[in-house]
Amino acid sequence: MKLKMSTKKLRQTIAKVSILSLFISSSITPFTYATLFQDIEPTYDNVLDTTNLDMEFLSDSSDFEPDAGWIPGSSGERTGFVSNVGDLPFIYSLEYEYVSGNEDLCNAFDLEVYYRWDDGGTPEEDLIYEGKLPGFYHPQDFSSYPHLNPGETPHEYFFKLMLPIDADEDLADEECDFNIKALARMEEFLPYSAFWDEEDLGNSIETDSYDEEDECEEDAVIFMIGDKEDSQTDNTVDEFNWSGEFGVFPDFEDPFVIGTHEDSDFPWNTNYDKGEATDFDVDFYYTGEKALVELTVSWSPGKSADEQKEVYLDGDSVGTTEVRYGASVSGWWSNMEVFQDTVEFELEHGAHTLNFVHLMGDGTLWDYVELRVISCGFGEGDVLINEIMWPGSSDHGLDEWVELYNNTGEDIDLAGWKLGGGSASFHEIELDGIIPAGGYYLVSHYSPDHNQGSEKSAVNDNINADLVDNLLHLRDQGEKLTLRDSLDNKIDETPEAGPGGSGWAAGEAGSNGASSESKWRSMQRNDIPGDGANPSNWHTCTAESSNDTTYWDVEGDDYGTPKGENLPDASSSGSPEAVMSLSIGVGQMSVASSDNVDGGDSQDGGYTDGESGGGTQGASDGSEDGTEGTDGDEAGTQPEVVIEETTEASESIGLISIGVIITDA
């Protein structure tokens, strides 16, 4: 059977089949997509390119370098250049960073930082920080960060580091390391995000031994500022370091810190022409021992008027210049006369400030100021308190004197020296005159020829007293004497009297009407003087030759050698030595110095099971006498060391006994 469909029906049938097919397909795989056409076109010209942020922080010096080492008052300088060597503009900051070493030293420094630029050919600078080193941070707020574009002229900074004049002496011989850190970043981002760069300018500081006093050197220049020239008019611009026209004075820091022995930049104060104004101040550090110094000022009074300066050391006036009269008003600057004035004062080790105060007048031109050492004073033991007749004499209880001895090879001027006592009864005596090399100086209550009623001196009239002071009175209970030079250096002293005034280290006070044994004996220094404060370095004068008419009006009961060589103690023929006996249980070790010791008077051997004989070496069985077991009356001749043992134990086993006997060698 043939089926015949019209075209219209055929189309309808096909459409129905298609719809059914589509429905069946979508119901089975609803998320499937079909791509009927595809075309890929690659490109080869796209480049992803990043830029860079790069900073350099350099200096034309290796470190902060002071002229004469790091001591209080010293300063060091250093430059720093920040450059943009990358492709991005950036902003940056500068700050301090501690690295290592003594942080207290780093914390002690002061810092000044200047930003420098060129203003149309004129160098300019701004102070951007002044304060303690650890506090340095620039800028202080984000809005003021400096900008630096690629290829721009580097930014220049000047750093001045200063160790204050009053820096702690514990910071001597110390080191600290720190960085001045530069941090660059993109302005749009916070630090350490996006692109940034960090560079360090490293620094290492080592201080010198300024805490220890250097030896004082006479004629040494402590500092000099200005130029020592013949007149004020030979070269005025060079003379005063002027940078401009005459009469226009440069600014300077006040106080002016001297960190070295010499500085060519003379300081000027803008108050130079104001009455009662400080012309300038000088801060300096003296490294030596206490000294007498001389300050020399060379200056010219400006116009026709009387002018005068006063000098202060650490707030105390130490002297004034002469009143000087200036040149005529007409052409005064070409008719200036230069004057030199000097002021002397004592200077101790450490930090100091000198103030130069304008007392009168209307203007001053300074030439130079110099401070140098005149005298270094004396050392301990150069002059000795050599002999003290504290008990008085058989003639009078106030017949007292103190003898000094020059222990050097040069004459010494005692002007300004002081002999002081430790009690209100003994006032401070100011000495005067020369004590010859290897010679003596006698300070006496009476002159040797004094003889008025009951008051009489027993010292031989031919002996000269260098200084007679009727207020000299030494307490019998004892007191401490001290000798100081003109710079107040302690030169010598005697022992303390002891608690409650327990007496002098040596000497003897007699008593009128007492037995014939009553004597008046001086206290003398030993042949090897040693430390005067040590009682063992003194002895009582007992030598028979010390009581004759060499030293006294009559030979009698007074013993001493005024203005003469000290004599050894008559009771001793040599230095004392020790005899030690050591007993340990069943044995004995004895060490004896037997010179000039009678065998029969020797220390007992100390045996526990028997009696030893006399002699410096006890016999082992306790029966023999003498040094070699001979007669006990025979004197021993050599020191010996003997170790002996007994054969039977005694009741003292385990007991240790030590005896020390001082005998005359």
Disulfide bonds with the S-S distance in Angstrom:
Cys106-Cys176 2.44
Cys216-Cys376 2.10
